Amino acid sequence: MRLPEISFKVVEDHSCPLYRVGDEFKLSGDILVLPHDKTTCLILTSDIAKTSKQQDFEDFCKNDRNYGYSFDCSGCTGLVTLTAYIKKEKRIMADKPVKLTAHRPGTVVKSDTDIETIASLLTDFSFFQTLDENEIRELVSLLELRKFVKGDCIIRKGDPGTNLFIIIFGKVEVLGDDGISIAFLGKGEVFGEMSLLSGDPVGATIKIVDPTTILYINGKDFRKVLKRFPDLQMYFARLLAQRLAKTNVVRSEEIASGMIGQLSEMPPSELFQTLNTNQKTGVLNLSLPKGSADLFFRDGCLIGVKYNEEESEEAFYEILKETEGRFRFVPGLPPDKVDAEELGDFMWLLMEGIRRMDEEKGENEI
């Protein structure tokens, strides 16, 4: 279907770095005309391209309604709301026509307008604050843009390091052994640098939590950039030191707790029995693929359990099923648990949990 000339007007501005209320874009065929004296936003042009191909937008055009189709851009450091309407008057060509194409994975940032737009978004990111405007533009010309959806894996633990990644907007999760969550990263943060700097394989899997837009640079160009901009060498040296220090602190705390390990080496039933038999008092922290869990023991008796917002015997039974994850026992109880009642007779709870697991196993084998 050939669409009529459509205008898209900004009707709401939520801290957008480029556009303001009243700015108007004109779409004719595959040509988008920008507001006067405005630069191109890769995100917004991609959003308009996708919107113009949606069925409900075509229906809007077929019905010849003059006004009323509104949508939000995907957002970066800010966002805008636009309303589309059909222009009846004769089309007037304006200053800056740009070819409208939805940006696919691996879009290279090459045109002057693309570079200016991306550079303006990055000036507040800590990674770029050691560079001046001209140096940022030079660096941006080496970057590629890619969008990811929830559930995508960008890199996997054990893979060779090939790129440095910069999060423009969105959220990713850092996963360690057994798929255990280590941390979350968001807008302005970088990853992939440790394997590029050390030459070692990637140390963690990076998985998309929310729709995310990322800029990345390949390892060869990254090394050239470090030689070209010594200040970036210092930035990454500090970043590497901070991340190693954080890892060492966590490891030291685990060692100090006196009891750490993997469920693959000591399953939950055996672990719980050990704490019960030795009459331990403290909190057992579990990092599991489906989330974190805490079990509270007093003199070996189970007095509380929490797993994915569930605090009952059912949570205990669900934890018993887990075969992968990391555990750490921390001596001592929080004040609100010191005088808590027992959840139930420990051995009865344990046997009931094992009975349920056996029943489920039998049902699955039928």
C-alpha positions in Angstrom: 0.0 0.0 0.0 1.3 3.5 -0.9 0.7 5.7 2.1 -0.4 9.4 1.7 2.0 12.1 3.0 1.9 11.8 6.8 3.1 14.3 9.3 4.4 13.3 12.8 4.3 16.1 15.4 5.9 16.0 18.8 3.2 16.6 21.3 5.0 15.7 24.5 8.7 16.1 25.4 10.2 14.2 28.3 13.8 15.5 28.4 14.5 14.5 24.8 18.0 15.8 23.9 17.1 16.6 20.3 13.5 17.5 19.8 10.8 19.8 21.4 7.0 20.0 21.4 5.9 21.3 18.0 8.7 19.8 16.0 7.3 18.1 12.9 8.5 15.3 10.7 7.0 14.6 7.2 6.9 11.2 5.7 6.3 10.6 2.0 7.0 7.2 0.6 10.4 6.2 2.1 11.6 9.8 2.5 11.5 11.4 5.9 11.9 15.2 6.1 13.3 16.4 9.5 12.3 19.6 11.4 14.3 22.6 10.3 17.9 22.7 11.7 17.5 19.4 13.5 19.8 16.4 13.4 18.8 12.8 12.8 17.9 10.5 15.7 18.6 6.9 14.7 16.1 5.7 17.4 13.3 7.9 16.4 13.6 7.4 12.6 13.7 3.6 13.3 10.5 4.0 15.4 8.7 5.9 12.6 9.8 3.3 10.1 8.4 0.5 12.1 5.2 2.4 13.0 4.5 3.2 9.3 4.5 -0.6 8.5 2.1 -1.6 11.3 -1.4 -2.8 10.2 -3.3 -0.4 12.6 -1.3 2.5 11.1 -2.3 1.5 7.6 -5.9 1.2 8.7 -5.6 4.7 10.1 -4.4 5.9 6.7 -7.1 4.0 4.7 -9.8 5.5 6.8 -8.5 8.9 5.9 -8.7 10.2 9.4 -6.9 13.5 9.7 -5.7 13.2 13.2 -5.3 10.9 16.2 -2.7 8.2 15.9 -0.2 8.6 18.8 2.8 6.7 19.9 6.0 7.0 22.0 9.5 6.7 20.8 11.7 3.9 22.2 13.6 6.4 24.3 17.3 7.1 25.1 18.2 9.6 27.8 14.7 11.0 27.3 11.6 10.4 25.1 8.9 12.1 23.0 5.3 11.3 22.2 4.3 11.9 18.6 0.9 12.2 16.9 0.4 11.4 13.2 -2.0 13.2 10.9 -2.6 13.2 7.1 -1.5 16.3 5.3 -4.1 17.4 2.7 -2.1 20.3 1.2 0.4 20.0 -1.6 3.7 18.5 -0.4 6.6 20.9 0.1 10.1 19.4 0.0 12.2 20.7 2.9 15.7 21.0 4.1 16.9 17.6 5.1 15.5 14.5 3.4 16.9 11.3 4.8 16.3 7.7 3.5 14.1 6.0 6.1 15.2 2.5 6.9 14.6 0.6 10.1 18.0 0.0 11.7 18.8 -3.7 11.7 21.3 -5.5 13.9 24.8 -4.4 13.2 24.0 -1.0 11.7 27.2 0.9 11.1 27.3 4.5 12.4 28.9 6.3 9.4 26.9 9.3 8.2 27.7 12.7 9.7 24.1 13.1 11.1 24.3 9.7 12.7 27.6 10.5 14.3 26.4 13.8 15.6 23.2 12.3 17.1 25.0 9.4 18.8 27.8 11.7 20.1 25.2 14.0 21.7 23.7 11.1 23.6 27.1 9.9 24.9 28.6 13.0 26.3 27.2 12.3 29.8 28.4 8.7 29.9 31.4 8.2 32.2 33.1 6.2 29.5 33.3 9.4 27.2 33.9 12.1 29.8 37.7 11.8 29.4 37.3 12.9 25.7 36.4 16.2 24.0 33.6 16.5 21.4 35.9 15.9 18.4 37.4 12.8 20.0 33.9 11.5 20.8 32.9 11.9 17.1 36.0 10.1 16.0 35.3 7.2 18.3 31.6 7.0 17.4 32.6 6.6 13.8 34.1 3.2 14.7 31.0 2.0 16.6 28.1 -0.2 15.4 24.5 -0.1 16.7 22.5 -3.1 17.6 19.1 -3.7 19.3 18.3 -6.7 21.4 15.0 -8.1 22.9 14.4 -9.7 26.3 15.9 -13.1 26.6 18.7 -12.5 24.0 22.3 -13.6 25.1 24.9 -11.1 23.9 28.0 -13.0 25.0 28.4 -16.4 26.8 30.8 -17.4 29.5 33.8 -19.2 27.9 33.5 -17.6 24.5 36.5 -15.6 23.2 36.3 -11.9 23.8 35.7 -10.1 20.5 33.9 -6.7 21.3 33.5 -4.0 23.8 29.8 -3.2 24.5 28.3 0.1 25.6 24.6 0.2 26.8 22.7 3.1 25.3 19.5 2.2 27.1 17.9 -0.9 28.5 19.1 -3.5 31.1 21.2 -6.6 31.0 21.9 -9.3 33.6 25.4 -10.7 34.3 25.2 -14.5 34.9 27.9 -16.7 36.3 28.2 -20.5 36.8 25.0 -22.4 36.8 23.1 -19.4 35.4 23.4 -17.6 38.8 22.7 -13.8 38.7 25.8 -11.8 39.6 24.8 -8.2 38.8 22.7 -6.0 36.5 24.0 -3.3 34.2 22.2 -0.4 32.7 22.5 2.8 30.6 26.0 4.1 30.3 27.7 1.0 31.5 30.2 -1.1 29.5 31.1 -4.8 29.4 33.3 -7.1 27.5 36.4 -5.1 28.4 38.0 -7.7 30.8 38.4 -10.4 28.2 39.7 -7.9 25.6 42.3 -6.5 28.0 43.4 -9.8 29.5 43.1 -12.1 26.5 41.1 -14.6 28.6 37.8 -16.0 27.6 34.6 -14.2 28.5 34.1 -14.6 32.3 30.3 -14.3 32.4 27.2 -14.6 30.3 25.3 -11.4 29.5 21.5 -11.7 29.0 19.0 -9.1 28.0 16.4 -8.3 30.8 14.6 -5.4 29.1 14.7 -4.3 25.4 18.2 -2.9 25.0 20.2 -0.8 22.5 23.9 -1.3 22.4 26.9 0.3 20.7 29.9 -2.0 20.2 33.4 -1.8 18.8 35.5 -4.8 17.7 38.6 -5.8 19.6 41.1 -4.7 16.9 39.6 -1.1 16.8 39.3 -1.1 20.6 43.0 -1.6 21.0 43.7 1.1 18.4 41.4 3.5 20.4 43.3 2.8 23.6 46.6 3.7 21.9 45.0 6.8 20.4 43.5 8.0 23.6 45.7 7.4 26.7 43.0 8.8 29.0 40.8 5.8 28.1 43.6 3.5 29.1 43.4 5.0 32.6 39.6 4.8 32.6 39.7 1.1 31.9 42.6 0.4 34.3 40.4 2.0 37.1 37.3 0.1 35.9 39.2 -3.2 35.9 40.6 -2.6 39.3 37.2 -1.7 40.7 35.6 -4.9 39.3 38.4 -7.1 40.6 38.3 -5.4 44.0 34.5 -6.0 44.2 35.0 -9.7 43.2 37.7 -10.1 45.9 35.5 -8.5 48.6 32.6 -10.9 47.8 35.0 -13.9 47.8 36.6 -12.7 51.1 33.1 -12.5 52.7 32.3 -16.0 51.5 35.5 -17.4 52.9 35.0 -15.6 56.2 31.5 -17.1 56.5 33.2 -20.5 56.9 30.8 -22.5 54.6 30.4 -22.0 50.9 29.9 -24.3 47.9 27.9 -25.4 45.0 24.7 -27.4 45.1 26.1 -29.6 42.3 28.6 -30.8 45.0 26.3 -30.9 48.0 22.5 -31.1 47.2 20.0 -29.2 49.3 18.8 -32.3 51.3 22.4 -33.1 52.3 23.2 -29.5 53.1 20.2 -29.0 55.3 20.8 -32.2 57.2 24.4 -31.1 57.9 23.2 -27.8 59.4 20.6 -29.7 61.4 22.9 -32.4 62.7 25.6 -29.8 63.7 23.0 -27.6 65.4 24.0 -24.5 63.4 22.5 -21.1 64.0 22.5 -18.6 61.1 21.3 -17.8 57.6 21.8 -20.0 54.6 21.9 -17.9 51.4 21.2 -19.6 48.1 21.8 -18.2 44.7 19.6 -20.2 42.4 18.7 -20.1 38.7 15.2 -18.9 39.5 16.2 -16.4 42.1 17.7 -16.1 45.6 16.6 -17.9 48.7 17.2 -17.6 52.5 16.8 -20.3 55.1 17.0 -19.4 58.8 18.3 -22.0 61.3 18.4 -21.8 65.1 20.3 -24.7 66.8 19.7 -26.8 63.7 16.0 -26.1 63.6 14.4 -24.5 60.6 12.6 -21.3 61.7 12.1 -19.5 58.4 12.4 -19.7 54.7 12.1 -17.2 51.8 12.2 -18.0 48.1 10.9 -15.8 45.3 8.6 -13.9 47.7 7.2 -17.2 49.1 7.6 -17.7 52.9 6.2 -21.1 53.8 6.8 -24.8 53.7 6.1 -24.8 50.0 9.1 -22.6 49.5 11.2 -25.2 51.4 9.9 -28.0 49.1 10.7 -26.0 46.0 14.3 -25.3 47.1 14.8 -29.1 47.7 14.3 -29.7 44.0 17.1 -27.4 42.9 20.3 -29.1 41.7 22.3 -26.1 40.5 23.3 -22.9 42.4 25.7 -21.5 45.0 25.3 -21.5 48.8 26.8 -19.6 51.7 26.1 -20.0 55.4 26.4 -16.8 57.5 26.5 -17.4 61.3 24.0 -15.3 63.4 20.3 -14.3 63.0 18.6 -11.0 62.3 16.8 -9.6 65.3 13.3 -10.5 63.9 14.2 -14.1 63.7 15.9 -14.7 67.0 12.7 -15.8 68.8 10.8 -17.1 65.7 8.9 -20.3 66.0 10.0 -23.4 64.2 8.5 -23.8 60.7 7.9 -27.5 61.6 9.8 -30.6 62.7 12.9 -30.6 60.5 13.0 -34.3 59.7 9.3 -34.4 58.9 9.7 -31.4 56.5 12.7 -33.1 54.9 11.0 -36.4 54.4 7.8 -34.8 53.1 9.8 -32.8 50.5 11.7 -36.0 49.4 8.3 -37.8 49.1 6.9 -35.1 46.9 10.0 -35.2 44.7 9.7 -39.0 44.3 6.0 -38.6 43.3 6.8 -36.0 40.7 9.6 -38.1 39.3 7.2 -41.1 39.1 4.6 -39.1 37.3 7.1 -37.8 34.7 8.3 -41.4 34.0 4.7 -42.6 33.2 
